[in-house]
């Protein structure tokens, strides 16, 4: 298979996957989704110079409004691209090592989009928002507002509780051994 694909590294994952699939078909081996995921996650390395890996391809909206209802939106990870001569909208496979989260103020002027454009995109131009993981709400620290800590016990209170517990095993040892207190076991 290596002589067919050539020496690596292969910077276009999709071209590599097509070549591997063709080789597997010639060898009567079926590549399952699990095998493909293994190739991408465990055998492939992330290279900044490589083409981004496409997760999903959508049809682009035509000017007349026909086609799928997906249009390019870079803020949400949907990019317009030409694939095999057709204009499509693609979602790229995210690099999980670069995943991050932001806490946007609830009353942010312009909402999440304005915050991301102002605070994130100048520093990481390829960043986008995963709409499925976006949570809108407010964090209230119940511990800070409602918890009343129990005061710590004083040293005298701890001694009053621990001394009888400390003496109890010594008394058991005395009874088991048949000794009296003046025969070797000291009281504390």
Backbone as JSON, one array per atom type, in Angstrom:
{
  "sequence": "XXXXXXXXXXXXXXXXXXXXXXXXXXXXXXXXXXXXXXXXXXXXXXXXXXXXXXXXXXXXXXXXXXXXXXXXXXXXXXXXXXXXXXXXXXXXXXXXXXXXXXXXXXXXXXXXXXXXXXXXXXXXXXXXXXXXXXXXXXXXXXXXXXXXXXXXXXXXXXXXXXXXXXXXXXXXXXXXXXXXXXXXXXXX",
  "N": [[0.83, -1.19, 0.0], [2.03, 1.2, 0.67], [3.71, 1.77, -1.49], [1.87, 2.51, -3.42], [0.63, 4.79, -2.34], [2.77, 6.42, -1.8], [5.58, 8.0, -0.18], [5.08, 9.53, 3.0], [4.91, 12.8, 4.54], [1.33, 13.13, 4.08], [-0.42, 15.85, 3.12], [-3.05, 16.39, 2.51], [-5.77, 15.22, 3.84], [-8.18, 14.17, 2.87], [-7.58, 13.38, 0.23], [-5.7, 11.45, 0.84], [-7.33, 9.65, 2.29], [-9.11, 8.86, 0.26], [-7.32, 7.5, -1.41], [-6.48, 5.44, 0.31], [-8.94, 4.16, 0.7], [-9.48, 3.29, -1.92], [-7.33, 1.5, -2.26], [-7.97, -0.33, -0.23], [-10.37, -1.31, -1.22], [-9.46, -2.64, -3.52], [-8.1, -4.66, -2.28], [-10.14, -6.06, -1.2], [-11.08, -5.25, 1.29], [-13.15, -3.81, 3.66], [-13.53, -0.51, 4.64], [-14.62, 0.67, 7.61], [-16.62, 3.12, 9.38], [-15.51, 3.32, 11.88], [-12.89, 2.46, 11.41], [-12.01, 4.54, 9.76], [-12.19, 6.69, 11.5], [-10.26, 5.91, 13.33], [-7.97, 6.08, 11.7], [-7.85, 8.87, 11.34], [-7.81, 9.96, 13.99], [-5.88, 8.53, 15.51], [-3.66, 7.79, 13.93], [-3.01, 9.93, 12.34], [-1.34, 13.12, 12.2], [-1.55, 16.48, 13.36], [-1.02, 19.13, 11.19], [-0.06, 22.35, 10.53], [0.3, 23.3, 7.95], [-1.23, 21.69, 6.39], [-4.2, 20.82, 4.47], [-7.41, 21.74, 5.76], [-9.46, 19.35, 7.48], [-12.46, 18.16, 6.22], [-15.52, 17.95, 7.81], [-18.27, 17.85, 7.22], [-20.29, 18.29, 4.31], [-22.35, 20.71, 2.9], [-25.02, 21.71, 0.72], [-24.77, 24.75, -1.03], [-26.67, 27.79, -0.63], [-28.51, 28.92, -3.33], [-28.79, 31.86, -5.42], [-31.47, 32.21, -6.0], [-32.61, 31.15, -3.83], [-33.03, 28.49, -3.68], [-32.16, 25.09, -2.88], [-30.27, 23.7, -0.14], [-30.87, 24.8, 3.26], [-28.62, 25.98, 4.29], [-26.23, 28.41, 4.79], [-23.14, 30.09, 4.2], [-21.35, 30.87, 7.11], [-18.94, 32.06, 8.75], [-18.53, 32.67, 11.46], [-19.85, 30.7, 12.82], [-18.6, 28.4, 12.0], [-19.11, 27.58, 9.36], [-18.16, 27.44, 6.11], [-17.74, 28.76, 2.81], [-16.85, 26.96, -0.05], [-15.22, 25.57, -2.93], [-15.79, 22.42, -4.09], [-14.89, 19.77, -6.02], [-15.65, 21.22, -8.31], [-18.1, 22.36, -7.61], [-19.92, 24.83, -5.8], [-20.03, 24.79, -2.4], [-21.06, 24.59, 1.06], [-19.04, 24.09, 3.79], [-18.28, 22.25, 6.78], [-15.61, 22.19, 8.93], [-13.48, 19.75, 10.45], [-13.01, 20.07, 13.87], [-10.05, 21.02, 15.65], [-9.32, 19.46, 18.46], [-7.4, 20.08, 20.34], [-7.17, 22.77, 20.26], [-9.48, 23.75, 21.27], [-11.53, 25.94, 23.16], [-13.13, 27.97, 25.68], [-15.36, 30.67, 26.36], [-16.52, 33.18, 28.61], [-19.17, 35.09, 28.24], [-20.45, 38.25, 29.01], [-23.8, 38.55, 30.24], [-25.41, 40.71, 29.47], [-24.13, 41.67, 27.2], [-23.4, 44.04, 24.79], [-24.57, 43.73, 21.58], [-24.4, 41.02, 21.69], [-23.29, 37.56, 21.62], [-21.96, 37.27, 19.18], [-20.83, 39.82, 18.65], [-19.08, 40.01, 20.81], [-17.29, 37.87, 20.3], [-16.21, 38.68, 17.84], [-14.9, 41.02, 18.64], [-13.25, 40.31, 20.87], [-12.06, 37.78, 20.47], [-11.54, 36.94, 17.73], [-9.51, 38.79, 16.73], [-7.19, 37.7, 17.82], [-7.21, 34.95, 17.34], [-7.74, 34.12, 14.34], [-9.12, 32.02, 12.95], [-11.11, 31.12, 14.61], [-14.3, 29.89, 15.75], [-17.79, 29.69, 16.71], [-19.38, 27.1, 18.4], [-22.54, 26.31, 18.01], [-24.09, 24.32, 19.21], [-22.99, 23.92, 21.67], [-23.22, 26.26, 22.97], [-24.19, 28.03, 25.75], [-26.65, 29.87, 27.33], [-27.13, 31.94, 29.99], [-26.98, 32.64, 33.5], [-24.56, 32.62, 36.0], [-24.87, 31.7, 39.29], [-23.47, 31.79, 42.39], [-24.29, 29.69, 44.7], [-23.12, 28.79, 47.03], [-21.57, 30.95, 47.89], [-23.55, 32.85, 48.44], [-25.52, 31.64, 50.07], [-24.52, 29.72, 51.87], [-23.73, 29.0, 55.18], [-21.01, 28.76, 57.09], [-20.1, 26.19, 59.43], [-18.91, 26.85, 62.64], [-15.51, 26.22, 63.59], [-14.39, 23.63, 65.83], [-13.12, 24.16, 69.12], [-9.82, 23.67, 70.59], [-10.03, 22.58, 73.16], [-12.59, 21.38, 73.06], [-12.13, 19.39, 71.17], [-10.23, 17.84, 72.53], [-11.8, 16.93, 74.69], [-13.51, 15.21, 73.34], [-11.77, 13.39, 72.1], [-10.05, 12.2, 74.09], [-11.54, 10.28, 75.73], [-12.03, 8.4, 73.72], [-9.47, 7.63, 73.1], [-8.66, 6.35, 75.44], [-10.34, 4.16, 75.58], [-9.51, 1.91, 73.83], [-7.2, 1.15, 75.27], [-8.24, 0.22, 77.67], [-9.61, -2.01, 76.74], [-7.46, -3.53, 75.84], [-6.19, -4.04, 78.26], [-8.09, -5.66, 79.53], [-8.13, -7.83, 77.79], [-5.51, -8.81, 77.95], [-5.37, -9.41, 80.59], [-4.09, -7.89, 82.47], [-3.41, -5.45, 84.99], [-3.71, -1.89, 85.41], [-1.33, -0.96, 86.56], [0.6, -2.69, 85.7], [2.18, -2.3, 83.4], [0.88, -1.0, 81.19], [0.52, 2.3, 80.48], [-1.37, 5.13, 81.57], [-2.63, 7.83, 79.72]],
  "CA": [[0.0, 0.0, 0.0], [2.91, 2.36, 0.75], [4.22, 2.12, -2.82], [0.77, 3.16, -4.14], [0.37, 6.11, -1.75], [3.98, 7.22, -1.76], [6.08, 8.31, 1.16], [4.37, 10.64, 3.63], [3.55, 13.0, 5.03], [0.29, 13.53, 3.13], [-1.01, 17.05, 3.7], [-4.48, 16.45, 2.22], [-6.34, 14.03, 4.47], [-9.23, 13.59, 2.02], [-6.91, 12.67, -0.87], [-5.11, 10.26, 1.47], [-8.42, 8.73, 2.61], [-9.59, 8.3, -1.01], [-6.32, 6.53, -1.87], [-6.55, 4.29, 1.21], [-10.2, 3.48, 0.41], [-9.3, 2.58, -3.19], [-6.45, 0.36, -1.99], [-8.71, -1.3, 0.57], [-11.34, -1.94, -2.11], [-8.71, -3.58, -4.35], [-7.71, -5.79, -1.43], [-11.41, -6.61, -0.69], [-11.21, -4.88, 2.71], [-14.11, -2.71, 3.8], [-13.19, 0.47, 5.68], [-15.8, 1.11, 8.35], [-16.49, 4.46, 9.97], [-14.6, 3.18, 13.02], [-11.54, 2.43, 10.84], [-11.67, 5.89, 9.27], [-11.97, 7.52, 12.68], [-8.96, 5.49, 13.85], [-6.95, 6.68, 10.83], [-7.77, 10.31, 11.58], [-7.49, 10.36, 15.36], [-4.72, 7.86, 16.12], [-2.51, 7.66, 13.04], [-2.7, 11.2, 11.68], [-0.82, 14.2, 13.02], [-2.01, 17.8, 12.94], [0.02, 19.93, 10.54], [-0.61, 23.66, 10.19], [0.38, 23.52, 6.5], [-2.13, 20.75, 5.71], [-5.57, 21.25, 4.19], [-8.29, 21.38, 6.87], [-10.27, 18.15, 7.26], [-13.88, 18.5, 6.12], [-16.4, 17.07, 8.57], [-19.55, 17.71, 6.55], [-20.49, 19.16, 3.15], [-23.74, 21.12, 2.68], [-25.23, 22.44, -0.53], [-24.84, 26.19, -0.8], [-27.93, 28.42, -1.04], [-28.39, 29.63, -4.6], [-29.35, 33.22, -5.35], [-32.92, 32.13, -6.03], [-33.07, 30.64, -2.54], [-33.24, 27.04, -3.75], [-31.05, 24.32, -2.31], [-30.43, 23.49, 1.31], [-31.03, 26.04, 4.0], [-27.37, 26.29, 4.96], [-25.41, 29.39, 4.1], [-21.83, 30.29, 4.81], [-21.32, 31.69, 8.31], [-17.65, 31.74, 9.38], [-18.6, 32.79, 12.91], [-20.36, 29.44, 13.35], [-17.86, 27.28, 11.44], [-19.61, 27.18, 8.04], [-17.36, 28.18, 5.14], [-18.02, 28.48, 1.41], [-15.68, 26.39, -0.7], [-15.51, 24.83, -4.15], [-15.38, 21.02, -4.0], [-15.17, 19.07, -7.27], [-16.29, 22.13, -9.24], [-19.38, 22.87, -7.11], [-19.85, 25.68, -4.61], [-20.7, 24.15, -1.27], [-20.74, 25.1, 2.39], [-18.4, 22.98, 4.51], [-17.9, 22.32, 8.2], [-14.32, 21.54, 9.11], [-13.27, 18.97, 11.68], [-12.29, 20.93, 14.81], [-8.85, 20.51, 16.32], [-9.71, 19.46, 19.87], [-6.34, 20.68, 21.16], [-7.33, 24.23, 20.23], [-10.81, 24.09, 21.79], [-11.5, 26.85, 24.3], [-14.45, 28.5, 25.99], [-15.39, 32.07, 26.8], [-17.68, 33.59, 29.38], [-19.62, 36.36, 27.69], [-21.41, 38.89, 29.91], [-25.18, 38.33, 29.83], [-25.95, 41.9, 28.81], [-23.13, 42.13, 26.23], [-23.99, 44.79, 23.68], [-24.3, 43.04, 20.32], [-24.49, 39.59, 21.93], [-22.12, 36.69, 21.54], [-21.24, 37.53, 17.93], [-20.02, 41.03, 18.81], [-18.01, 39.69, 21.75], [-16.31, 37.02, 19.62], [-15.51, 39.5, 16.83], [-14.06, 42.01, 19.3], [-12.32, 39.79, 21.87], [-11.43, 36.5, 20.12], [-11.05, 36.87, 16.34], [-8.23, 39.46, 16.48], [-6.08, 36.89, 18.32], [-7.29, 33.64, 16.69], [-8.6, 34.42, 13.19], [-9.94, 30.9, 12.48], [-12.02, 30.67, 15.67], [-15.73, 29.93, 15.47], [-18.65, 29.35, 17.83], [-20.18, 25.88, 18.24], [-23.88, 26.65, 18.48], [-24.64, 23.25, 20.04], [-22.41, 23.98, 23.01], [-23.42, 27.6, 23.52], [-25.15, 28.07, 26.85], [-26.99, 31.23, 27.72], [-27.66, 31.93, 31.34], [-26.22, 33.41, 34.47], [-24.01, 31.76, 37.05], [-25.08, 32.21, 40.65], [-22.73, 30.98, 43.35], [-25.14, 29.44, 45.86], [-22.25, 28.66, 48.2], [-21.17, 32.27, 48.36], [-24.69, 33.63, 48.9], [-26.43, 30.99, 51.01], [-23.86, 28.79, 52.79], [-23.24, 29.55, 56.45], [-20.08, 27.74, 57.57], [-20.18, 25.78, 60.83], [-17.65, 27.27, 63.28], [-14.57, 25.15, 63.93], [-14.35, 23.29, 67.25], [-11.91, 24.62, 69.82], [-8.9, 22.6, 70.98], [-10.59, 21.94, 74.36], [-13.69, 20.51, 72.64], [-11.53, 18.24, 70.48], [-9.63, 17.01, 73.58], [-12.89, 16.29, 75.43], [-14.05, 14.13, 72.52], [-10.76, 12.39, 71.72], [-9.44, 11.49, 75.22], [-12.26, 9.02, 76.05], [-11.83, 7.46, 72.62], [-8.09, 7.16, 73.19], [-8.57, 5.47, 76.6], [-11.17, 2.98, 75.38], [-8.73, 0.75, 73.37], [-6.28, 0.72, 76.32], [-9.03, -0.58, 78.6], [-9.87, -3.29, 76.07], [-6.19, -4.27, 75.84], [-5.96, -4.49, 79.64], [-8.99, -6.78, 79.8], [-7.72, -8.97, 76.98], [-4.24, -9.36, 78.43], [-5.51, -9.79, 81.99], [-3.22, -7.05, 83.29], [-3.97, -4.28, 85.65], [-3.09, -0.67, 84.87], [0.01, -0.74, 87.09], [1.49, -3.74, 85.23], [2.87, -2.07, 82.13], [0.22, -0.06, 80.29], [0.42, 3.59, 81.17], [-2.5, 5.99, 81.21], [-2.26, 9.14, 79.19]],
  "C": [[0.87, 1.26, 0.0], [3.44, 2.76, -0.62], [3.14, 2.8, -3.67], [0.57, 4.6, -3.65], [1.6, 7.01, -1.79], [4.38, 7.5, -0.32], [5.35, 9.53, 1.71], [5.31, 11.77, 3.93], [2.61, 13.45, 3.91], [-0.46, 14.7, 3.75], [-2.48, 17.24, 3.37], [-5.1, 15.15, 2.72], [-7.37, 13.36, 3.56], [-8.63, 12.83, 0.84], [-6.29, 11.38, -0.33], [-6.19, 9.22, 1.75], [-8.98, 8.08, 1.35], [-8.62, 7.23, -1.51], [-6.35, 5.27, -1.0], [-7.82, 3.48, 0.93], [-10.09, 2.69, -0.89], [-8.42, 1.35, -3.01], [-7.18, -0.73, -1.2], [-9.73, -2.04, -0.29], [-10.66, -2.97, -3.01], [-8.34, -4.83, -3.56], [-8.92, -6.47, -0.8], [-11.54, -6.4, 0.82], [-12.15, -3.7, 2.79], [-13.66, -1.79, 4.94], [-14.48, 0.95, 6.34], [-15.57, 2.53, 8.87], [-15.52, 4.43, 11.15], [-13.15, 3.16, 12.53], [-11.09, 3.81, 10.39], [-11.39, 6.83, 10.44], [-10.61, 7.19, 13.31], [-7.83, 6.09, 13.03], [-6.74, 8.14, 11.17], [-7.28, 10.64, 12.99], [-6.19, 9.76, 15.9], [-3.49, 7.79, 15.24], [-2.11, 8.97, 12.37], [-2.16, 12.21, 12.69], [-1.34, 15.52, 12.48], [-0.82, 18.57, 12.38], [-0.62, 21.24, 10.09], [-0.64, 23.91, 8.69], [-0.61, 22.65, 5.73], [-3.49, 21.4, 5.44], [-6.45, 20.88, 5.39], [-9.16, 20.17, 6.49], [-11.74, 18.54, 7.27], [-14.69, 17.46, 6.89], [-17.68, 16.79, 7.8], [-19.64, 18.7, 5.4], [-21.98, 19.42, 3.0], [-23.84, 21.75, 1.3], [-25.34, 23.92, -0.18], [-26.2, 26.71, -1.25], [-27.67, 29.17, -2.34], [-29.05, 30.99, -4.46], [-30.87, 33.2, -5.34], [-33.49, 31.58, -4.72], [-33.32, 29.15, -2.55], [-32.01, 26.34, -3.2], [-31.27, 24.13, -0.83], [-30.5, 24.83, 2.01], [-29.77, 26.42, 4.77], [-26.62, 27.33, 4.15], [-24.13, 29.61, 4.89], [-21.94, 31.25, 5.99], [-20.04, 31.35, 9.07], [-17.67, 31.83, 10.91], [-19.08, 31.49, 13.56], [-19.74, 28.22, 12.65], [-18.36, 26.77, 10.11], [-18.94, 28.06, 6.99], [-17.75, 27.78, 3.72], [-16.73, 28.03, 0.74], [-16.12, 25.67, -1.97], [-14.92, 23.43, -4.01], [-15.84, 20.32, -5.27], [-16.0, 19.93, -8.23], [-17.62, 22.71, -8.78], [-19.14, 23.73, -5.88], [-20.67, 25.02, -3.51], [-20.33, 24.89, 0.01], [-20.2, 23.91, 3.18], [-18.24, 23.31, 5.99], [-16.58, 21.57, 8.3], [-14.29, 20.77, 10.43], [-12.5, 19.85, 12.66], [-11.06, 20.24, 15.37], [-9.12, 20.61, 17.82], [-8.64, 20.05, 20.78], [-6.47, 22.2, 21.22], [-8.66, 24.68, 20.82], [-10.67, 24.94, 23.05], [-12.92, 27.3, 24.58], [-14.3, 29.93, 26.49], [-16.63, 32.29, 27.65], [-18.03, 35.0, 28.92], [-20.61, 36.97, 28.67], [-22.83, 38.78, 29.35], [-25.74, 39.52, 29.06], [-24.94, 42.51, 27.83], [-23.83, 42.82, 25.07], [-23.59, 44.13, 22.37], [-24.31, 41.53, 20.47], [-23.17, 38.86, 21.77], [-21.29, 37.0, 20.3], [-20.33, 38.75, 18.06], [-18.84, 40.76, 19.75], [-16.91, 38.89, 21.06], [-15.52, 37.84, 18.6], [-14.54, 40.49, 17.48], [-12.95, 41.38, 20.15], [-11.55, 38.54, 21.44], [-10.79, 36.53, 18.74], [-9.77, 37.66, 16.07], [-7.02, 38.61, 16.88], [-6.04, 35.49, 17.7], [-8.25, 33.76, 15.51], [-9.49, 33.26, 12.73], [-10.95, 30.42, 13.5], [-13.47, 30.78, 15.22], [-16.49, 29.42, 16.68], [-19.42, 28.08, 17.51], [-21.54, 26.15, 18.86], [-24.5, 25.59, 19.37], [-24.13, 23.31, 21.47], [-22.57, 25.34, 23.66], [-24.5, 27.53, 24.59], [-25.38, 29.51, 27.23], [-27.63, 31.15, 29.1], [-26.79, 32.78, 32.23], [-25.77, 32.47, 35.57], [-24.2, 32.42, 38.4], [-24.36, 31.26, 41.59], [-23.58, 30.81, 44.61], [-24.3, 29.33, 47.13], [-21.92, 30.04, 48.77], [-22.34, 33.02, 48.98], [-25.47, 32.97, 50.04], [-25.75, 30.09, 52.04], [-23.35, 29.52, 54.02], [-22.31, 28.49, 57.04], [-20.26, 27.45, 59.06], [-18.86, 26.17, 61.48], [-16.81, 26.06, 63.67], [-14.62, 24.89, 65.43], [-13.04, 23.8, 67.86], [-11.06, 23.41, 70.19], [-9.42, 21.85, 72.21], [-11.72, 20.98, 74.0], [-13.15, 19.24, 71.97], [-10.91, 17.29, 71.51], [-10.7, 16.25, 74.35], [-13.48, 15.11, 74.66], [-13.02, 13.02, 72.31], [-10.17, 11.61, 72.89], [-10.22, 10.23, 75.61], [-12.09, 7.97, 74.95], [-10.44, 6.85, 72.67], [-7.94, 6.16, 74.34], [-9.31, 4.15, 76.38], [-10.36, 1.78, 74.86], [-7.76, 0.24, 74.44], [-7.0, -0.15, 77.33], [-9.33, -1.95, 78.02], [-8.62, -4.15, 76.08], [-5.9, -4.83, 77.23], [-6.82, -5.71, 79.94], [-8.57, -8.02, 79.02], [-6.45, -9.63, 77.52], [-4.32, -9.81, 79.89], [-4.63, -8.98, 82.91], [-4.03, -5.98, 83.99], [-3.23, -3.06, 85.14], [-1.69, -0.45, 85.38], [1.01, -1.79, 86.62], [2.07, -3.47, 83.84], [2.19, -1.13, 81.16], [0.01, 1.24, 81.03], [-0.82, 4.32, 80.7], [-1.99, 7.32, 80.7], [-3.26, 10.15, 79.62]]
}
